[in-house]
Amino acid sequence: MAYAPQIIFIIIFGVTVFYVTKRIREIRKNILLGREVELTGSRSERFKTMVLFALGQKKMFHKPLPAILHLFVYIGFIVINIEMIEIILDGFFGTHRVFATGLGNVYPFFINVFELLAVSVIIGCVIFLIRRNILGLRRFKGEEMRRWPTLDANLILTAEILLMLAFLTMNSTDVVLQQRGAEHYVQTGSFFFSGLLVDFFTNFSNATLIAIERFAWWFHIIGIFAFSMYIFYDSKHLHIFFAFPNTWYSKLTPTGKFSNMPEVTKEVKLMLGVPEEAPAESTEEAPPGRFGAKDVQDLTWKNILDAYSCTECGRCTASCPANMTGKKLSPRKIMMDTRDRAEEIGRNIKTKGTDKANEGAALLDGYITSEELMACTTCQACVEACPVNIDPLDIIMQLRRYKAMEESSTPAAWNAMFSNVETNFAPWKFAPSDRFKWAEKIKNN
């Protein structure tokens, strides 16, 4: 029985690692449903972008107060989890504060830093809960935020508060037991923040203190393991991890530059008599490509990685001029719909096979409507606002291209403009020669 806690810990740890690894593989397969994409820029540019936007959270500081609070929660949660190394080793080997003896006086310094960050996390999470549920900021609302997304955010904030409280409770009861010379509780010195709770526990018996300390320890470690599984299975908090690869693979071309479609570029060059590079020799005839995107497989893997990296913070939707004027378009919903459809296709492949992958509603018209797509002004405000460089506009443009070039179902005014561009090389219904006459007339006047 002496090894029972270690055995239970190892089983819980193993189950967590198994399910998190399984889920990471599923997400990877879903992301790779997308087409290949050509990346530009050097590795040094990519590293700089990742450090600035994922680690440094550069865009968050457009509004300093929420940025500082978010930074406290982010750094606090990441740094405090360094303590997980000690907790996991204690769990495996049945030790207690295994690093305390070796680190000596440095050990309480680290714990005090962790406790400072834990208090910062609690303060930040409480303010975030107030902003979401009492102040009711506009960007936390919307059709796509009903039910689960809002509950998910509240659950995570509450869980982070409870985990930090368990951490402080564990330390304060531990200090009281140290002062009483209880067996196995090594001397570490005092901790500032948890020390403020020591008076509350002074009148408790040793048996009660050990029970509270052990409960807080198990609650903290099981809570962290459960949190790890939760965020990988059904939570927006995947952005904690995906922010880094997503910013690494950011588009490094100038903002506002649209990518050309190779098939169309080839036709235009032929029409204008521009010589084209000879294609590589191939013995197999390539299948005809689809113009634009109808479903997730027509998008690139970077578009799907964007969807999984979405924080659902709503900064994109709040900055969207179409959304501000009451249009149905919400860039955040575009990303959430893309992720949900990738998940649906992944489940279809897993349960029904690859040939039935696209059963159910397609991304276009099934999840994202034409009304949403046509409302976009392509102003790039959503791209500029995203803290982790997500590009909803690229998905919108690919879906629009499908509607225009495969379905010919764009508004009549757009079709007339497309026809003018094709025949007159301009959006206006005037021949090129007439435009030259107009320019000459202005020049003479």
C-alpha positions as CSV (number, residue, x, y, z in Angstrom):
1,M,0.0,0.0,0.0
2,A,3.0,2.3,0.5
3,Y,3.4,2.5,-3.3
4,A,-0.3,3.0,-4.0
5,P,0.0,6.8,-4.5
6,Q,2.9,6.3,-6.9
7,I,1.0,3.6,-8.9
8,I,-2.1,5.8,-9.1
9,F,0.0,8.8,-10.2
10,I,1.8,6.8,-12.9
11,I,-1.6,5.5,-14.2
12,I,-3.0,9.0,-14.4
13,F,0.1,10.4,-16.0
14,G,0.1,7.5,-18.6
15,V,-3.6,8.0,-19.5
16,T,-3.0,11.8,-19.9
17,V,0.0,11.3,-22.2
18,F,-1.9,8.6,-24.3
19,Y,-4.9,10.8,-24.9
20,V,-3.0,14.0,-25.5
21,T,-0.7,12.3,-28.0
22,K,-3.7,10.6,-29.7
23,R,-5.4,14.0,-30.1
24,I,-2.3,15.7,-31.4
25,R,-2.1,13.1,-34.2
26,E,-5.8,13.6,-35.1
27,I,-5.4,17.4,-35.3
28,R,-2.2,17.0,-37.4
29,K,-4.2,14.8,-39.9
30,N,-7.0,17.3,-40.0
31,I,-4.6,20.2,-40.7
32,L,-2.9,18.1,-43.5
33,L,-6.3,17.7,-45.2
34,G,-5.4,21.1,-46.9
35,R,-3.4,21.7,-50.0
36,E,0.3,22.4,-50.0
37,V,1.3,26.1,-49.8
38,E,4.4,27.8,-51.0
39,L,6.1,29.6,-48.1
40,T,8.2,32.7,-48.6
41,G,10.8,34.5,-46.4
42,S,13.9,33.3,-44.6
43,R,14.1,31.3,-41.3
44,S,15.4,34.4,-39.5
45,E,12.4,36.4,-40.6
46,R,10.1,33.7,-39.4
47,F,11.8,33.4,-36.0
48,K,11.6,37.2,-35.6
49,T,7.9,37.1,-36.4
50,M,7.2,34.2,-34.0
51,V,9.1,36.0,-31.1
52,L,7.3,39.3,-31.7
53,F,3.8,38.1,-32.1
54,A,3.5,34.7,-30.2
55,L,6.0,35.2,-27.4
56,G,6.0,39.0,-27.2
57,Q,2.3,39.4,-28.0
58,K,3.1,42.6,-29.9
59,K,-0.4,43.2,-31.3
60,M,-2.0,42.8,-27.8
61,F,-0.3,46.0,-26.6
62,H,-2.5,48.2,-28.8
63,K,-4.7,48.3,-25.7
64,P,-2.2,48.2,-22.7
65,L,-4.6,47.2,-19.8
66,P,-6.0,43.9,-21.3
67,A,-2.6,43.2,-22.7
68,I,-0.9,43.4,-19.3
69,L,-3.6,41.2,-17.7
70,H,-3.3,38.7,-20.5
71,L,0.5,38.7,-20.2
72,F,0.2,38.0,-16.4
73,V,-2.1,35.0,-17.1
74,Y,0.0,33.8,-20.0
75,I,3.4,34.0,-18.4
76,G,2.0,32.9,-15.0
77,F,0.4,29.8,-16.3
78,I,3.5,28.8,-18.4
79,V,6.1,29.6,-15.7
80,I,4.2,28.1,-12.8
81,N,4.0,24.9,-14.8
82,I,7.8,24.6,-14.5
83,E,7.0,23.5,-11.0
84,M,5.3,20.6,-12.7
85,I,8.8,19.0,-13.1
86,E,9.2,18.8,-9.4
87,I,5.6,17.6,-8.8
88,I,5.9,14.9,-11.5
89,L,9.2,13.6,-10.1
90,D,7.7,13.6,-6.6
91,G,4.7,11.6,-8.0
92,F,6.9,9.1,-9.7
93,F,9.4,8.5,-6.9
94,G,7.2,9.2,-3.8
95,T,9.4,12.1,-2.7
96,H,8.3,15.5,-1.4
97,R,9.8,18.7,-2.8
98,V,12.7,16.8,-4.3
99,F,14.5,20.0,-5.4
100,A,14.4,21.8,-2.0
101,T,17.5,20.2,-0.5
102,G,19.6,20.6,-3.6
103,L,18.7,24.2,-4.4
104,G,19.0,25.4,-0.7
105,N,18.1,29.1,-0.4
106,V,17.4,29.5,-4.1
107,Y,14.4,27.2,-3.7
108,P,12.1,29.6,-1.7
109,F,13.1,32.3,-4.2
110,F,11.7,30.3,-7.1
111,I,8.6,29.4,-5.1
112,N,8.0,33.1,-4.2
113,V,8.3,34.0,-7.9
114,F,5.8,31.2,-8.8
115,E,3.4,32.5,-6.1
116,L,3.6,36.1,-7.3
117,L,2.7,34.9,-10.8
118,A,-0.1,32.7,-9.3
119,V,-1.6,35.7,-7.6
120,S,-1.3,37.7,-10.9
121,V,-3.1,34.8,-12.7
122,I,-6.0,34.9,-10.2
123,I,-6.4,38.7,-10.5
124,G,-6.2,38.6,-14.3
125,C,-8.8,35.7,-14.5
126,V,-11.2,37.4,-12.1
127,I,-11.1,40.7,-14.2
128,F,-11.5,38.7,-17.4
129,L,-14.6,37.0,-16.0
130,I,-16.0,40.4,-15.0
131,R,-15.4,41.8,-18.5
132,R,-17.0,38.8,-20.2
133,N,-20.0,38.3,-17.9
134,I,-20.8,41.6,-16.2
135,L,-19.5,44.4,-18.4
136,G,-20.5,42.4,-21.5
137,L,-18.0,43.7,-24.1
138,R,-19.3,43.6,-27.6
139,R,-16.5,41.5,-29.0
140,F,-17.4,38.6,-26.7
141,K,-20.9,38.4,-28.2
142,G,-22.2,37.2,-31.5
143,E,-24.1,34.4,-33.1
144,E,-21.0,32.1,-33.0
145,M,-20.4,32.8,-29.3
146,R,-23.6,31.3,-28.1
147,R,-23.6,28.4,-25.7
148,W,-20.3,26.4,-25.8
149,P,-17.7,29.0,-26.8
150,T,-18.8,31.3,-24.0
151,L,-19.1,28.4,-21.5
152,D,-15.6,27.2,-22.6
153,A,-14.0,30.5,-21.9
154,N,-15.7,30.7,-18.4
155,L,-14.7,27.1,-17.6
156,I,-11.1,27.8,-18.4
157,L,-10.8,31.0,-16.4
158,T,-12.5,29.3,-13.4
159,A,-10.2,26.3,-13.7
160,E,-7.1,28.5,-13.7
161,I,-8.3,30.3,-10.6
162,L,-8.9,27.0,-8.8
163,L,-5.6,25.6,-9.8
164,M,-3.7,28.7,-8.5
165,L,-5.7,28.6,-5.2
166,A,-4.8,24.9,-4.8
167,F,-1.1,25.8,-5.4
168,L,-1.2,28.5,-2.7
169,T,-3.1,26.2,-0.3
170,M,-0.6,23.4,-0.8
171,N,2.3,25.7,0.0
172,S,0.7,27.4,3.1
173,T,-0.3,24.1,4.8
174,D,3.2,22.7,3.9
175,V,4.9,25.6,5.7
176,V,2.8,25.0,8.9
177,L,3.7,21.3,8.8
178,Q,7.4,22.3,8.4
179,Q,7.2,24.5,11.4
180,R,5.8,21.6,13.4
181,G,8.5,19.3,12.3
182,A,6.1,16.9,10.6
183,E,7.8,13.8,9.0
184,H,8.6,14.1,5.2
185,Y,8.0,17.9,5.1
186,V,11.5,19.2,4.5
187,Q,12.5,22.7,5.6
188,T,12.2,25.2,2.7
189,G,11.9,28.6,4.4
190,S,8.9,30.9,4.2
191,F,6.8,31.8,1.2
192,F,5.4,35.3,1.0
193,F,1.9,35.0,-0.5
194,S,1.0,31.5,0.8
195,G,2.5,32.7,4.1
196,L,-0.4,35.2,4.4
197,L,-2.7,32.1,4.8
198,V,-0.6,30.4,7.5
199,D,-2.6,32.0,10.4
200,F,-5.8,30.5,9.0
201,F,-4.3,26.9,9.3
202,T,-2.5,27.3,12.6
203,N,-5.2,25.7,14.8
204,F,-5.7,22.7,12.5
205,S,-4.3,19.3,13.7
206,N,-1.4,17.7,11.8
207,A,-3.7,15.0,10.4
208,T,-6.1,17.6,9.0
209,L,-3.3,19.7,7.6
210,I,-1.7,16.7,5.8
211,A,-5.1,15.8,4.4
212,I,-5.6,19.4,3.1
213,E,-2.0,19.5,1.7
214,R,-2.4,16.2,0.0
215,F,-5.8,17.1,-1.4
216,A,-4.4,20.4,-2.8
217,W,-1.4,18.6,-4.3
218,W,-3.6,16.0,-6.0
219,F,-6.1,18.6,-7.1
220,H,-3.4,20.7,-8.6
221,I,-1.7,17.9,-10.5
222,I,-4.9,16.1,-11.7
223,G,-6.3,19.5,-12.6
224,I,-3.2,20.2,-14.8
225,F,-3.5,16.8,-16.5
226,A,-7.3,17.3,-17.0
227,F,-6.6,20.8,-18.3
228,S,-4.1,19.4,-20.8
229,M,-6.6,16.9,-22.2
230,Y,-9.5,19.4,-22.2
231,I,-7.7,22.1,-24.3
232,F,-6.7,19.6,-26.9
233,Y,-10.1,18.0,-27.2
234,D,-12.6,20.8,-27.4
235,S,-11.3,24.2,-26.4
236,K,-10.2,27.5,-28.0
237,H,-7.2,27.4,-25.6
238,L,-5.2,25.4,-28.2
239,H,-3.9,28.8,-29.2
240,I,-1.5,28.5,-26.2
241,F,0.4,26.0,-28.3
242,F,-0.6,26.8,-31.9
243,A,0.3,30.5,-31.7
244,F,3.9,29.5,-32.1
245,P,3.8,27.4,-35.3
246,N,1.1,29.7,-36.7
247,T,3.2,32.8,-36.4
248,W,6.2,30.9,-37.6
249,Y,4.4,30.1,-40.9
250,S,2.8,33.6,-41.2
251,K,2.5,35.1,-44.6
252,L,5.5,37.4,-44.9
253,T,4.5,39.1,-48.2
254,P,3.2,42.7,-47.9
255,T,-0.2,43.1,-46.3
256,G,-2.9,43.4,-48.9
257,K,-1.1,41.4,-51.6
258,F,-3.4,38.7,-53.0
259,S,-2.1,35.5,-54.3
260,N,-2.7,34.8,-58.0
261,M,-4.3,31.6,-59.3
262,P,-1.7,29.8,-61.5
263,E,-4.5,28.5,-63.8
264,V,-5.8,32.0,-64.4
265,T,-2.4,33.6,-64.7
266,K,-1.5,31.1,-67.5
267,E,-4.7,31.9,-69.4
268,V,-4.1,35.7,-69.1
269,K,-0.5,35.4,-70.3
270,L,-1.7,33.4,-73.3
271,M,-4.3,36.0,-74.1
272,L,-1.8,38.9,-73.8
273,G,0.8,37.0,-75.7
274,V,3.3,37.0,-72.8
275,P,5.7,34.1,-73.2
276,E,5.4,31.5,-70.4
277,E,8.1,29.3,-68.9
278,A,8.1,25.8,-70.3
279,P,6.3,23.3,-67.9
280,A,8.3,20.5,-66.5
281,E,8.0,17.3,-68.5
282,S,5.5,14.8,-67.1
283,T,4.2,11.5,-68.4
284,E,1.0,11.8,-66.5
285,E,-1.7,14.4,-67.4
286,A,-2.6,16.4,-64.3
287,P,-6.3,16.4,-63.3
288,P,-8.1,19.6,-63.8
289,G,-7.9,21.9,-60.8
290,R,-10.8,23.5,-59.0
291,F,-11.0,27.3,-59.1
292,G,-11.3,28.5,-55.5
293,A,-12.4,26.5,-52.6
294,K,-15.7,24.7,-51.8
295,D,-14.6,22.6,-48.8
296,V,-11.7,22.3,-46.4
297,Q,-9.6,20.1,-48.7
298,D,-9.5,22.9,-51.3
299,L,-8.0,25.3,-48.7
300,T,-4.3,25.2,-47.8
301,W,-3.0,23.5,-44.6
302,K,-2.0,26.9,-43.4
303,N,-5.6,28.0,-43.6
304,I,-6.6,25.1,-41.4
305,L,-3.7,25.7,-39.0
306,D,-5.1,29.3,-38.8
307,A,-8.5,27.9,-37.8
308,Y,-7.0,25.7,-35.0
309,S,-5.0,28.7,-33.8
310,C,-8.0,31.0,-33.4
311,T,-8.3,32.4,-29.9
312,E,-12.0,33.4,-30.5
313,C,-11.0,36.7,-28.9
314,G,-13.2,38.6,-31.4
315,R,-10.7,41.3,-32.2
316,C,-11.1,40.5,-36.0
317,T,-14.9,40.8,-35.8
318,A,-14.8,43.9,-33.7
319,S,-12.6,45.6,-36.3
320,C,-14.6,44.4,-39.3
321,P,-16.4,47.4,-41.0
322,A,-19.0,45.0,-42.5
323,N,-19.8,43.6,-39.1
324,M,-19.9,47.1,-37.6
325,T,-22.6,48.1,-40.0
326,G,-24.8,45.2,-39.1
327,K,-23.8,42.8,-41.9
328,K,-23.8,39.1,-41.2
329,L,-20.0,38.7,-41.7
330,S,-17.9,37.7,-38.7
331,P,-14.3,36.8,-39.5
332,R,-14.1,34.9,-36.1
333,K,-17.1,32.7,-37.3
334,I,-15.2,32.0,-40.6
335,M,-12.3,30.6,-38.6
336,M,-14.5,28.6,-36.2
337,D,-16.6,27.2,-39.1
338,T,-13.4,26.1,-40.9
339,R,-12.1,24.3,-37.8
340,D,-15.5,22.7,-37.2
341,R,-15.7,21.4,-40.8
342,A,-12.1,20.1,-40.6
343,E,-13.1,18.2,-37.4
344,E,-16.2,16.8,-39.1
345,I,-14.2,15.6,-42.1
346,G,-11.7,14.1,-39.8
347,R,-14.4,12.2,-37.9
348,N,-15.9,11.0,-41.2
349,I,-12.6,9.6,-42.4
350,K,-12.1,7.9,-39.0
351,T,-15.5,6.3,-38.8
352,K,-16.6,5.9,-42.4
353,G,-13.5,5.9,-44.5
354,T,-11.8,8.3,-46.9
355,D,-14.3,7.9,-49.7
356,K,-17.0,9.3,-47.4
357,A,-14.9,12.1,-46.0
358,N,-17.0,14.9,-47.4
359,E,-20.4,13.6,-46.2
360,G,-22.4,16.3,-44.5
361,A,-22.6,20.0,-45.4
362,A,-19.6,21.4,-47.3
363,L,-17.8,24.4,-45.8
364,L,-19.3,26.7,-48.5
365,D,-23.1,27.2,-48.0
366,G,-23.1,24.5,-45.4
367,Y,-21.2,26.4,-42.7
368,I,-20.4,29.7,-44.4
369,T,-23.2,31.4,-46.4
370,S,-22.9,33.5,-49.5
371,E,-24.3,36.5,-47.6
372,E,-21.3,36.4,-45.2
373,L,-18.8,36.1,-48.1
374,M,-20.3,38.9,-50.2
375,A,-20.3,41.3,-47.2
376,C,-16.5,41.3,-47.0
377,T,-14.8,44.5,-48.2
378,T,-11.3,42.9,-48.3
379,C,-10.0,45.7,-46.2
380,Q,-7.6,43.4,-44.3
381,A,-8.8,44.9,-40.9
382,C,-9.4,41.4,-39.5
383,V,-5.9,40.3,-40.6
384,E,-4.3,43.3,-39.0
385,A,-6.2,42.9,-35.7
386,C,-5.4,39.2,-35.1
387,P,-2.8,38.8,-32.3
388,V,-1.4,35.6,-33.8
389,N,-1.5,36.5,-37.5
390,I,-4.5,34.5,-38.6
391,D,-5.7,35.4,-42.1
392,P,-9.6,35.0,-42.4
393,L,-9.5,37.0,-45.6
394,D,-7.6,34.3,-47.5
395,I,-10.3,31.8,-46.8
396,I,-13.0,34.3,-47.7
397,M,-11.3,35.0,-51.1
398,Q,-10.9,31.3,-51.9
399,L,-14.6,30.6,-51.2
400,R,-15.6,33.7,-53.2
401,R,-13.4,32.6,-56.2
402,Y,-15.3,29.3,-56.2
403,K,-18.6,31.1,-56.3
404,A,-17.5,33.4,-59.1
405,M,-15.5,30.9,-61.3
406,E,-17.2,27.6,-60.7
407,E,-20.8,28.5,-59.9
408,S,-21.1,32.0,-61.6
409,S,-23.3,32.9,-58.8
410,T,-21.9,36.3,-57.8
411,P,-24.1,39.4,-57.9
412,A,-25.1,40.7,-61.4
413,A,-23.1,43.9,-60.8
414,W,-20.0,41.8,-60.1
415,N,-20.5,39.7,-63.3
416,A,-20.7,42.9,-65.4
417,M,-17.5,44.2,-63.8
418,F,-15.7,40.8,-64.4
419,S,-16.9,40.9,-68.1
420,N,-15.5,44.5,-68.5
421,V,-12.2,43.5,-67.0
422,E,-12.0,40.6,-69.4
423,T,-12.9,42.5,-72.5
424,N,-11.9,46.1,-71.7
425,F,-9.0,45.5,-69.3
426,A,-10.8,47.7,-66.8
427,P,-13.9,47.6,-64.6
428,W,-15.7,50.2,-66.7
429,K,-17.7,49.6,-69.8
430,F,-15.5,51.5,-72.2
431,A,-13.1,50.2,-74.8
432,P,-9.4,50.9,-74.2
433,S,-9.3,53.1,-77.2
434,D,-12.1,55.3,-75.8
435,R,-10.1,55.6,-72.5
436,F,-7.1,56.8,-74.5
437,K,-9.4,59.4,-76.3
438,W,-10.6,60.5,-72.9
439,A,-7.1,60.9,-71.6
440,E,-6.1,62.8,-74.7
441,K,-9.1,65.1,-74.3
442,I,-8.1,65.9,-70.7
443,K,-4.6,66.6,-71.8
444,N,-5.7,69.0,-74.5
445,N,-8.0,70.9,-72.1
